[in-house]
């Protein structure tokens, strides 16, 4: 299968940069799969799972929002608000973050900005929990 270059960057670090055969991304329009020769596009990334495939190998990363740009020449750039490799996610910490976000949402009912921040944190913690629980049974993937 033909390969193309992908770069995933957050404000803190470059998460991923290499040539791959396929990526699956969570976008506001739904999940998309990008292969070599994909049409150019710009899309919004929502919190969710990014799967990078090379042959039978898969790398799982949680994206916490951002944008994707598929360039004319085939290069894919993901500018993520945040990203975590699967092995970096703790189910216990994600569950605690979810509870904190739910409490903050209840306390911020009359504060639109505070409520929006708590709601965004809830979405991130739910995405972490969903990802880690989905992959916990896979023996070849380390879960903290």
N, C-alpha and C positions, 0 to 999 in steps of 0.2 A: 504494500500500500504506500502511496506517495506521502511524504512528510512535509510539514510546514513549521515555521517558527512561532512560538508563543512566548510572551513575556507577561507575567503577573506581578504587579508592583503595588505596594501599599505605601502610605506616607513614611512608614518606618523602615521598610526593606523590600528587596526583590525576593518574592516568594518562589518563583519558578521561572526558568528561562532555558528552553531547549527546543529541539525539533521533535515533533510528535505526529502521530497519524490521525488522531481524533480528540476532540474535547467536547464535553457536554457542559453547558452553562445554564444557571438559573436566571432567567430574565423576566422583566415585568410583563412581557408578552407570552411567557411560557418557557419551558425548557427547550434549548436549541442545541443541535449537534453541528459542529464545524469540522469539515474535512478540507483537504487541500483543494484549492480552486473555488472555495465558497465565494459567493457574491459579496462585494463590499457592504458593510453595514455598521451602524452605530446603535447600541442598545443599552438599556439600563439593566444593571445587575441587581437582583434582590438577594437577601440572605438565603443561602442554600448551598447545595453540594455541587462542586466542580469535579468532574471525572476526566482525567487525562489518560489516554490509552496509547500504548505502543506495543503492538503485537498482543500478547496475552497479559502483559503487565498493565495494571491500573494504579494510578495515584489519586488519592481522594483528598480534597482540600475544601474547607468551608470558606465561602466568600460571604462577607458581611455587607454587601452592597457595593455600588460603584458603576462603572461603565465598561463596555467592551467595544473595541474598534477592530473590525476585520478590514484590513487594507486591500487595495486592488491587487498587489503582488502576492497576497496570501498570508502575510504576517498578521498575527492576532495579538493585540495589546489589551490587557485587562488592567484597568486602573481601579483597584479595590479600596473601599473605605477601610477594610481590615480583612485579614485572611488568616486561617489557622490550619495547619496540617492535622489530619485526623489524630495522629498520635499525640498532639499537643492538647487535645480537648479532654477535660476531666468531666465525667458524667455528674459526679457529686457537686463540683463547682458550678456546672451549668444549671443543675436543679436548684441550687441555692440562689443563683442569679435570677432565675425565673420567679422564685418566691419574693425576692427583694423588689423586682420590677412590678409584680402584681400589687404589693403593698404600696409602692410609690404611686401607682396609677390610682388606687383607691384614695390615697391621701391628697392627690393633686386634682381632684374632680373640678375644682373651681379655678385651677391654674392651667390654662390651655398649653402653655409652653412646657411646664413641668409634666403635664400629662403626655404630651407628644414625645418628650425625651424618655419617659418611662415606657411608653408603648414601643418605641424603637428598641430599647434594651430588652423588652419582653420578646420581640421578634427575633433578636439575635440569640437570646438564650434558648428559645424554642427551636431555632435552627440547629444550634449545637446539640441539644438533646436528641432531636430527630436523627441527626447524622450519627452520633455515637451509638444510639440504640439500634439503628439500622445495621451497623457494621460490627456490633459487639460479638456476634456469633461466628464471624470469620476468623479462623485460626491463624491465618497468615497476616493479620492486621493487628498491630499493638494498640491497645486501648488503655489509657492511664486510669 
